[in-house]
Amino acid sequence: MVTVREFQVQTTPRLTVWKGTTASLPCGLPYTPYRVQWVDESSGKVVANYTDGIFHLPSGGSGRYSMEEDFSLTISEVSVLDEGTLTCEVFAYDSKSWRNSTELTVNAHGSHPSFDRCQGDKHCTIEVNSREFQLSCTVRGAKPDVTMSLTATGNSYATLLPKLFKGRGDGTRDQTIYANVSISSESSSEKFTCSAHGEAVQGIANATITVNLKSGSGGLSVGAIIGIIAITLIVLMSLVGFLVFKLMMKKRDDGHKRGRYQFLTSFKGILSVVTATI
């Protein structure tokens, strides 16, 4: 029987890889052991095994797991569902054992952001019937999460609502932002930009949508309505002033008193017409 001295199993404490790539988890040993096994701590299963010179077929990963001659564990076509704690356990002939672990994290590149009204295209043009409407923009299949924003290029504005997350079966998730949008009364067309920031989109990614207001839609703006009211009042007051002036200058044969009475009666009538018009 061979007596084995104490040693430390050399593993990488934390390893981050991207979905679809190949992950290599080292297990460094000072000499050839009797048995080595890799264990998936989340399930307790042995996913790769070496015993007394023989590398056994892995029992997990649908054929994507393999143990190399240096006892490192290789996982091909890594998925987010592969992430977790994987432990390399080493056994000596005298039944002594040593172990050390690697915390595997798997990230995934998400799609470019796209407005849901664009059906996946990064740039599109739509028409709306009203100056006020809602836009939504989605990044699909990302991990980790990204930071998203929505801006207008002109005087229009967008009010962001809480972000919505939707998990996917592959361990990633979709992220959608919603915004209540208003096109400026000074414009009949506006461009909006959806931006995503983060590793999952490789830094920054944008999508744009051009929104055109349909002809005759949206009605008059508040400023236009106020302007029309102001002009109407000025015209009415000018008309009243003119009529008052004419009545004051008019002479009646039946005397000053009768003329004054007629003026007051007429003036009251004019005021009632103006009030009814407003």
C-alpha positions in Angstrom: 0.0 0.0 0.0 1.3 3.4 -0.9 1.1 6.1 1.7 0.1 9.5 0.3 1.1 12.8 1.8 -1.4 15.6 2.5 -1.9 18.1 -0.4 -4.3 20.7 -1.7 -6.4 19.9 -4.7 -5.9 22.8 -7.1 -9.1 24.1 -8.7 -10.3 27.5 -10.0 -12.6 28.9 -7.2 -14.8 30.8 -9.6 -15.2 30.5 -13.4 -17.5 32.4 -15.7 -18.1 31.3 -19.2 -20.6 32.2 -22.0 -23.4 30.0 -23.1 -22.5 27.8 -26.1 -18.7 27.8 -25.4 -16.5 25.1 -23.8 -15.7 25.2 -20.1 -12.6 23.7 -18.7 -12.4 23.2 -14.9 -8.9 22.2 -13.7 -8.1 19.8 -11.0 -4.4 20.0 -10.2 -2.7 17.1 -8.5 1.0 16.5 -7.5 0.9 12.8 -8.6 -1.4 10.2 -10.1 -4.2 9.3 -7.7 -6.1 6.1 -7.3 -9.5 7.6 -8.1 -10.8 11.1 -9.1 -14.4 12.1 -9.5 -16.2 15.3 -10.4 -19.5 15.8 -8.5 -22.3 18.2 -9.3 -23.2 19.5 -5.8 -26.7 20.6 -6.8 -27.8 17.1 -7.7 -25.1 15.0 -5.9 -24.4 13.1 -9.1 -20.9 12.0 -10.2 -20.6 13.5 -13.7 -17.1 12.2 -14.5 -14.9 9.4 -13.0 -11.4 8.0 -13.1 -10.5 4.9 -11.3 -7.1 3.1 -11.2 -6.0 4.1 -14.7 -9.4 4.0 -16.4 -11.5 7.0 -17.4 -15.2 6.0 -17.2 -17.9 7.5 -19.4 -19.5 10.5 -17.8 -23.0 9.9 -16.3 -24.4 13.4 -16.9 -24.5 16.3 -19.3 -25.9 14.3 -22.3 -22.5 13.4 -23.5 -21.1 17.0 -23.1 -19.0 16.1 -20.0 -15.5 14.6 -20.2 -12.5 14.2 -18.0 -9.1 15.0 -19.5 -5.8 13.2 -18.8 -4.9 16.0 -16.4 -8.2 15.3 -14.5 -9.7 18.6 -15.6 -13.5 18.5 -16.4 -14.5 19.7 -19.8 -18.1 20.7 -20.6 -18.9 21.4 -24.2 -21.8 23.6 -25.5 -22.3 25.0 -22.0 -25.8 26.0 -21.0 -27.0 28.2 -18.2 -28.5 25.1 -16.6 -25.0 23.8 -16.1 -24.0 26.4 -13.7 -23.5 25.6 -10.0 -20.8 24.1 -7.8 -18.7 21.3 -9.2 -16.3 19.5 -6.9 -13.1 17.6 -7.8 -12.7 14.8 -5.3 -9.4 12.8 -5.1 -9.0 9.4 -3.4 -5.7 7.8 -2.4 -5.0 4.0 -2.1 -5.2 4.3 1.7 -8.8 5.7 1.4 -7.8 9.2 2.2 -9.6 11.9 0.2 -9.2 15.5 -0.7 -11.6 17.8 -2.4 -12.0 21.3 -3.8 -14.7 23.1 -5.8 -15.3 25.5 -8.7 -18.3 27.8 -8.7 -19.3 27.8 -12.4 -21.3 30.8 -13.7 -22.8 30.7 -17.2 -23.8 34.0 -18.9 -25.7 34.3 -22.1 -25.7 37.0 -24.8 -29.2 38.3 -25.3 -30.7 39.6 -28.4 -30.3 43.2 -29.5 -33.2 45.4 -28.1 -36.1 45.7 -30.4 -39.5 47.5 -30.1 -42.3 45.0 -29.9 -44.1 46.9 -32.7 -41.1 46.3 -35.0 -41.5 42.5 -34.8 -37.8 42.0 -34.0 -36.3 44.5 -36.4 -33.8 47.0 -34.9 -35.3 49.9 -37.0 -38.8 50.4 -38.2 -41.5 53.0 -38.9 -45.1 52.9 -37.6 -48.2 55.2 -37.7 -50.4 56.1 -34.7 -53.8 57.7 -34.4 -53.1 59.7 -31.3 -50.2 61.8 -29.9 -50.3 59.7 -26.7 -49.6 55.9 -26.9 -47.5 53.2 -25.3 -44.2 51.7 -26.6 -42.4 48.5 -25.3 -38.9 47.3 -26.0 -37.5 43.9 -25.2 -34.1 42.2 -24.9 -34.5 38.4 -25.1 -32.5 35.6 -23.6 -30.0 37.7 -21.6 -28.0 36.8 -18.6 -27.0 38.7 -16.5 -29.6 41.5 -16.7 -29.0 44.6 -18.7 -29.9 48.2 -18.0 -32.5 49.6 -20.4 -33.7 53.1 -21.3 -36.0 54.8 -23.8 -35.5 58.4 -25.1 -37.0 60.7 -27.7 -34.9 62.8 -30.1 -37.2 65.8 -30.1 -39.4 67.6 -27.6 -41.6 64.5 -27.1 -41.2 62.6 -23.9 -41.5 59.0 -22.6 -42.4 58.0 -19.0 -40.9 54.6 -18.1 -43.0 52.0 -16.3 -41.5 49.2 -14.2 -39.5 46.6 -16.1 -41.0 43.2 -16.7 -39.0 40.0 -16.5 -40.0 36.7 -18.1 -38.0 33.5 -17.4 -37.1 31.1 -20.2 -36.6 27.3 -20.1 -32.9 27.6 -20.8 -32.2 29.6 -17.6 -32.1 33.0 -19.3 -34.9 35.6 -19.3 -36.5 38.3 -21.4 -36.5 41.9 -20.1 -39.1 44.4 -21.3 -39.5 48.1 -20.6 -42.8 49.9 -21.2 -43.2 53.7 -21.6 -46.2 56.0 -21.9 -45.2 58.3 -24.8 -46.5 61.7 -26.0 -45.5 63.3 -29.3 -44.9 67.0 -29.0 -47.6 69.3 -30.4 -45.0 70.9 -32.6 -44.3 67.7 -34.5 -46.2 65.1 -36.5 -43.3 62.6 -36.4 -40.8 61.5 -33.8 -37.9 59.0 -33.4 -37.5 57.0 -30.2 -34.4 55.1 -29.2 -34.3 52.0 -26.9 -30.9 51.4 -25.4 -29.5 48.4 -23.5 -26.3 48.4 -21.5 -24.5 45.4 -20.1 -22.3 42.4 -20.7 -25.2 40.4 -22.2 -25.4 42.8 -25.1 -21.6 43.2 -25.3 -21.5 46.8 -24.0 -24.3 48.8 -25.5 -26.9 48.1 -28.2 -29.7 50.3 -29.6 -32.9 50.1 -31.5 -34.9 52.9 -33.1 -38.5 53.4 -34.1 -39.9 56.3 -36.1 -43.5 57.2 -35.2 -45.7 59.2 -37.6 -48.9 60.7 -36.6 -51.7 59.9 -39.1 -53.1 62.9 -41.0 -56.0 64.5 -39.1 -55.2 62.6 -35.9 -54.5 64.0 -32.5 -56.8 67.0 -32.7 -55.8 70.5 -31.7 -53.1 71.0 -29.1 -53.8 72.8 -25.8 -51.7 75.8 -27.0 -53.7 76.0 -30.2 -57.0 75.9 -28.4 -55.9 78.7 -26.0 -54.8 80.8 -28.9 -58.2 80.4 -30.7 -60.0 81.4 -27.5 -57.8 84.4 -27.0 -58.3 85.6 -30.6 -62.1 85.1 -30.2 -62.2 87.2 -27.1 -60.2 90.0 -28.6 -62.6 90.1 -31.6 -65.7 90.1 -29.4 -64.4 92.8 -27.1 -63.5 94.9 -30.1 -67.0 94.5 -31.5 -68.5 95.5 -28.1 -66.3 98.6 -27.9 -67.3 99.6 -31.4 -71.0 99.2 -30.6 -70.7 101.2 -27.4 -69.0 104.0 -29.2 -71.7 104.1 -31.8 -74.5 104.2 -29.2 -72.8 106.9 -27.2 -72.5 109.1 -30.3 -76.0 108.5 -31.5 -78.5 111.4 -30.9 -82.1 110.7 -30.3 -85.0 113.1 -31.0 -86.8 112.0 -27.8 -84.1 113.5 -25.5 -81.0 112.5 -23.6 -82.8 110.3 -21.0 -84.4 108.1 -23.6 -81.1 107.7 -25.4 -79.4 106.7 -22.2 -82.1 104.2 -21.4 -81.8 102.7 -24.9 -78.0 102.5 -24.6 -78.2 100.6 -21.3 -80.8 98.2 -22.6 -78.7 97.6 -25.8 -75.5 97.2 -23.8 -77.1 94.5 -21.6 -78.3 92.7 -24.7 -74.8 92.7 -26.2 -73.2 91.4 -22.9 -75.7 88.5 -22.8 -74.8 87.6 -26.4 -71.0 87.7 -25.6 -71.5 85.6 -22.5 -73.6 83.0 -24.4 -70.9 82.8 -27.1 -68.1 82.2 -24.6 
